[in-house]
């Protein structure tokens, strides 16, 4: 028995509303600074950086130059700004070239010049630039260890900043004495701009001491020479940042609020549980399923019909190799086991950038029949969950959600529709 098409359509409209709320042109228009006396240089990084650059060119009434880097397959054409592509989530040599290009773009500037930094999620992997004492392979090793650790994004970024020549505010420091205006699409819980893409233009009070403490606390295994090479990023109080501005122009909170309005237009009330949920993907999936079951069975804490919404960024601690699927698919597979047998409950978990992990899907759909249908197709959901093969299980029952790259990134989108 397939998932109800009407309910899938309602969930897709909610997802599309969330993405539209982070539309590049719409969000940039309200945050453009005054024209400078000198040059306008754009730098940027992230999965939606090319779309932000194209929108900026359209909105800016003057000449502009610069360079942005995005993930392979996410580029869009710009007339004046160079768009480069590199690998995500594991950095490649193209990312090294892109980092050097961004640093070159902000060199030899004057106080009359303006730097516009267009920063969004995914920028950390796209901007490899190891500090002295480390090479590119070391940065790849560091990134792989962080991705496999299950640590929250804020922890990973605090460590990345101390191993990079471009992150932790360092790119903005290079632009001094020019003014830097950072326009940020937040994909991090809490919307701290210093955490988005590891803050290349926004300094963070966390330093090397914090990085070492977090490495130990989360049991992250790193080579001794990587740990010894970590360096202190510039402090927020440094005078090189005195004239700079930072604006969060789109976020999970704003997108979830837009999704809630979409569901209410479809005649279903919507409750936002939180826009900043973190934790192990399978645990978060189980937790959401438990709330959905309580609503379905007892009308508490929310009475059906209702949509339960949440955002944030879950993590996957890799305990097995060989599986396929990202954090949203794994989270939903866990939830599908939790709602097995329930009628009138349908869920969509997806990444707002359109790609969940390394596969081509953004996420997947599930209902009370999903686990049963997976077994009938030859996939035991528990085995798939243990092997981190959520993609294979959802693909087997035709429930992958694949809208393609959206041009933005405000993190995870989770929606339970309870009739």
C-alpha positions in Angstrom: 0.0 0.0 0.0 1.6 3.3 -1.1 1.7 6.5 0.9 -1.4 8.7 0.5 -0.7 11.0 -2.5 -2.8 13.9 -1.1 -0.9 13.9 2.2 2.4 13.7 0.3 1.4 16.7 -1.7 0.6 18.7 1.5 4.0 17.8 2.9 5.8 18.8 -0.3 4.0 22.2 -0.3 5.2 22.8 3.2 8.8 21.9 2.2 8.6 24.2 -0.8 7.3 27.0 1.4 10.3 26.5 3.7 12.7 26.7 0.8 11.0 29.7 -0.7 11.3 31.6 2.6 15.1 31.4 2.1 15.0 32.5 -1.5 18.2 34.4 -2.4 16.8 37.5 -4.1 14.0 38.0 -1.6 16.2 37.7 1.5 19.1 39.8 0.1 16.9 42.7 -1.0 16.2 43.7 2.6 19.8 43.8 3.7 21.8 45.6 1.0 24.3 48.1 2.4 25.0 51.6 1.0 27.2 51.9 -2.1 30.8 52.4 -1.2 33.2 55.1 -2.5 35.5 52.4 -3.8 35.1 48.9 -5.1 32.5 46.3 -4.3 34.0 42.8 -3.9 31.9 39.7 -3.4 33.2 36.6 -1.7 31.1 33.6 -0.8 31.0 29.9 0.1 28.3 27.3 0.6 25.7 25.2 -1.2 23.6 28.3 -2.1 26.5 30.7 -2.7 26.1 30.8 -6.5 22.4 31.6 -6.2 23.1 34.3 -3.7 25.8 35.8 -6.0 23.5 35.8 -9.0 20.8 37.5 -6.9 23.2 40.1 -5.6 24.3 41.0 -9.1 20.7 41.5 -10.1 20.0 43.7 -7.1 23.2 45.8 -6.9 23.2 49.0 -8.8 26.9 49.3 -9.6 30.0 47.4 -10.7 31.0 44.3 -8.7 33.7 41.7 -8.8 34.7 38.7 -6.8 34.4 34.9 -6.4 32.2 32.3 -4.7 32.5 28.6 -4.3 29.7 26.1 -4.2 29.3 22.3 -4.3 29.6 20.4 -7.6 26.4 20.6 -9.5 25.1 23.6 -7.6 26.5 26.4 -9.7 24.5 29.0 -11.5 25.8 31.6 -14.0 26.9 35.0 -12.9 28.0 37.9 -15.2 30.6 39.6 -13.0 31.3 37.2 -10.1 33.4 34.0 -10.7 31.6 30.9 -9.6 33.9 27.9 -8.7 32.9 24.4 -7.7 34.5 22.0 -5.2 33.7 18.8 -3.3 31.4 18.4 -0.3 31.3 16.9 2.3 35.0 15.8 2.0 37.3 18.6 0.6 39.2 18.2 -2.7 42.0 20.0 -4.5 39.4 22.3 -6.2 38.5 23.6 -2.8 42.1 24.6 -2.1 42.1 26.6 -5.4 38.8 28.2 -4.4 40.1 29.2 -0.9 43.2 30.8 -2.5 40.9 32.7 -4.9 38.8 34.1 -2.1 41.8 35.2 -0.1 43.3 36.8 -3.2 40.0 38.7 -3.9 40.2 40.5 -0.5 43.9 41.4 -0.7 45.2 44.9 -1.1 41.9 46.7 -0.3 41.4 50.2 1.0 39.1 51.8 3.6 36.8 52.9 0.7 36.2 49.4 -0.5 33.3 47.1 0.5 33.4 43.4 0.8 30.1 41.5 0.6 30.4 38.0 2.1 27.7 35.6 1.0 27.9 32.7 3.4 25.7 29.6 3.8 25.8 26.0 4.9 28.4 23.7 3.3 31.1 26.3 3.2 33.4 24.5 5.7 34.2 21.6 3.4 34.4 23.9 0.4 37.1 26.1 1.9 40.1 23.9 2.8 43.1 26.0 3.7 45.3 24.3 6.2 47.4 26.3 8.7 51.2 26.1 8.7 52.4 22.6 9.7 49.4 20.9 8.1 48.9 19.8 4.5 45.8 19.1 2.4 45.7 15.4 3.4 45.8 16.4 7.0 42.7 18.7 6.5 40.9 15.8 4.7 41.8 13.5 7.7 40.5 16.1 10.1 37.2 16.6 8.2 36.6 12.8 7.9 37.2 12.3 11.6 34.8 15.1 12.5 32.1 13.8 10.1 32.4 10.3 11.6 32.4 11.4 15.2 28.7 12.3 15.6 29.7 15.6 17.2 27.3 18.5 16.8 28.0 21.0 14.1 29.1 23.7 16.5 31.8 21.3 18.0 33.1 20.4 14.5 33.3 24.0 13.5 35.1 25.1 16.6 37.8 22.6 15.8 37.9 23.4 12.0 38.5 27.1 12.7 41.8 26.3 14.5 43.1 24.3 11.6 42.4 26.8 8.9 43.9 29.9 7.4 40.5 31.2 6.1 37.9 30.2 8.8 37.2 31.7 12.2 37.1 35.3 10.9 40.4 35.1 9.2 39.0 36.0 5.7 37.5 39.2 7.1 40.8 40.0 8.8 42.6 39.7 5.5 40.1 42.2 4.0 41.0 45.0 6.5 40.9 48.0 6.2 37.9 47.5 3.9 34.5 47.1 5.5 33.0 43.6 5.4 29.3 43.0 5.4 28.4 39.4 5.9 25.0 38.2 4.7 24.4 34.8 6.1 21.9 32.0 5.4 22.0 30.0 8.7 22.0 26.3 8.7 23.1 25.9 12.3 20.9 25.4 15.4 20.6 28.8 17.2 21.6 30.8 14.1 25.0 31.8 15.5 26.6 33.4 12.4 30.1 32.5 13.6 29.1 28.8 13.1 27.8 29.0 9.6 30.6 27.6 7.3 32.9 27.8 10.2 32.6 31.6 10.1 35.2 32.8 7.5 34.1 36.4 8.0 32.7 36.2 11.5 35.1 35.7 14.5 34.3 33.4 17.4 35.4 33.6 21.0 36.2 29.9 21.1 39.9 29.2 20.5 42.5 26.5 20.6 41.9 25.6 24.3 38.3 25.0 23.5 39.1 22.9 20.5 41.4 20.6 22.5 38.7 20.3 25.2 36.1 19.4 22.6 38.3 16.9 20.8 38.8 15.0 24.1 35.2 15.3 25.2 33.8 13.8 22.0 36.6 11.2 21.7 37.7 12.5 18.3 40.8 10.6 17.1 43.3 12.9 15.4 47.0 12.5 14.6 49.2 14.2 17.2 50.8 16.5 14.6 47.3 17.8 13.6 46.5 18.6 17.2 49.8 20.3 17.8 49.3 22.5 14.7 46.0 24.1 15.8 46.3 27.8 16.0 44.4 30.6 17.7 41.8 32.4 15.5 41.4 36.2 15.8 39.3 37.4 18.7 36.0 39.2 18.1 37.3 42.2 19.9 40.2 42.7 17.4 40.0 46.1 15.8 40.1 44.7 12.3 36.5 43.7 12.8 35.3 47.1 14.2 33.6 48.4 11.1 32.1 45.1 9.9 28.4 44.1 9.9 26.8 40.7 10.1 23.2 39.9 9.2 21.4 36.5 9.3 19.1 36.9 6.3 17.5 33.4 6.3 17.3 30.6 8.9 15.5 27.4 9.9 13.2 29.4 12.2 11.9 31.7 9.4 11.5 28.7 7.0 9.6 26.6 9.5 7.3 29.5 10.1 6.6 29.7 6.4 6.0 26.0 6.3 3.5 26.3 9.1 1.6 28.9 7.2 1.5 26.6 4.2 0.0 23.8 6.2 -2.6 26.1 7.8 -3.6 27.2 4.3 -4.2 23.5 3.6 -6.5 23.3 6.6 -4.1 21.7 9.1 -2.8 23.4 12.2 1.0 23.3 12.6 3.2 23.2 15.7 6.9 24.0 15.6 8.6 21.8 18.2 12.0 23.5 17.7 14.2 24.9 15.0 17.4 23.8 16.8 17.2 20.1 17.5 20.5 18.3 17.6 21.5 14.8 18.5 22.0 11.3 17.0 19.7 10.9 14.0 18.2 7.6 15.0 17.4 9.0 18.5 15.8 12.1 17.2 13.7 10.0 14.8 12.5 7.8 17.7 11.7 10.8 19.8 9.6 12.4 17.0 7.8 9.1 16.4 6.9 8.9 20.1 5.4 12.4 20.1 3.4 11.5 16.9 2.1 8.3 18.5 1.0 10.2 21.6 -0.9 12.8 19.5 -2.4 10.0 17.4 -3.5 7.8 20.3 -4.4 10.3 23.0 -4.6 13.8 21.5 -1.7 15.1 23.5 0.3 17.2 23.6 -1.4 18.3 20.4 -4.8 17.2 19.0 -5.0 15.9 15.5 -5.3 17.0 12.7 -1.9 18.6 13.2 1.5 18.8 11.6 4.5 18.6 13.9 7.5 20.6 12.5 11.1 20.7 13.6 14.5 21.8 12.3 18.1 21.8 13.3 20.8 19.4 12.4 21.1 15.8 13.5 24.3 13.8 13.3 25.2 10.2 12.4 28.0 8.4 14.3 29.3 5.9 11.7 29.5 2.4 13.3 29.5 0.5 10.0 30.8 1.0 6.5 29.1 0.5 3.1 25.7 2.0 3.7 24.1 4.8 1.7 22.0 7.6 3.0 22.2 10.9 4.9 21.2 12.1 8.3 17.6 12.9 7.3 17.0 9.5 5.7 18.5 7.7 8.8 16.4 9.8 11.1 13.2 9.0 9.2 14.0 5.3 9.0 14.2 5.3 12.8 10.9 7.2 13.0 9.3 4.8 10.5 9.9 1.9 12.9 8.3 4.0 15.7 5.1 4.7 13.8 4.7 1.2 12.4 1.1 0.2 12.3 -0.3 3.7 12.7 -2.9 4.8 10.2 -3.3 8.5 9.1 0.3 9.4 10.0 2.7 10.5 7.2 6.1 12.1 7.5 8.6 13.9 5.3 12.2 14.4 6.5 14.5 16.2 4.1 17.5 18.5 3.8 16.5 22.0 2.6 19.5 22.1 0.2 17.9 19.2 -1.8 20.7 16.7 -1.1 20.8 14.4 2.0 24.4 13.2 2.4 26.1 11.9 -0.7 23.1 10.7 -2.7 20.7 12.5 -5.0 17.7 12.6 -2.7 16.8 15.3 -0.2 15.2 12.8 2.2 12.2 10.5 2.1 8.6 9.9 3.0 7.2 7.4 5.6 3.9 6.3 7.1 2.7 3.4 9.2 3.1 0.9 6.4 6.7 1.8 5.5 8.5 -0.8 7.7 6.2 -3.6 6.5 6.7 -2.6 2.9 10.5 -2.6 3.3 10.5 -6.1 4.7 8.3 -7.2 1.8 10.9 -5.7 -0.6 13.7 -7.6 1.1 15.1 -4.9 3.4 14.9 -5.3 7.2 14.6 -1.7 8.5 16.5 -2.5 11.7 19.4 -4.0 9.7 19.4 -1.1 7.3 19.4 1.3 10.2 22.4 -0.5 11.8 24.2 -0.5 8.5 23.5 3.2 7.8 21.7 2.2 4.6 18.5 4.2 4.9 18.8 5.2 1.2 18.6 1.6 0.1 15.6 0.8 2.2 13.6 3.9 1.1 14.6 3.4 -2.5 13.3 -0.2 -2.4 9.8 1.0 -1.6 9.9 4.1 -3.9 9.6 6.6 -1.0 12.7 8.8 -1.7 12.1 12.5 -2.0 14.3 14.0 -4.7 13.5 17.6 -5.6 17.1 18.4 -6.7 19.4 21.2 -5.5 17.3 24.0 -4.1 19.8 26.8 -4.2 19.6 27.4 -0.4 20.4 25.6 2.8 18.6 26.2 6.2 19.2 22.7 7.4 16.9 19.8 8.3 13.1 19.9 7.6 11.0 17.4 9.5 7.2 17.2 9.3 4.7 14.7 10.7 1.2 15.0 9.3 -1.2 13.4 11.8 -4.8 13.1 10.7 
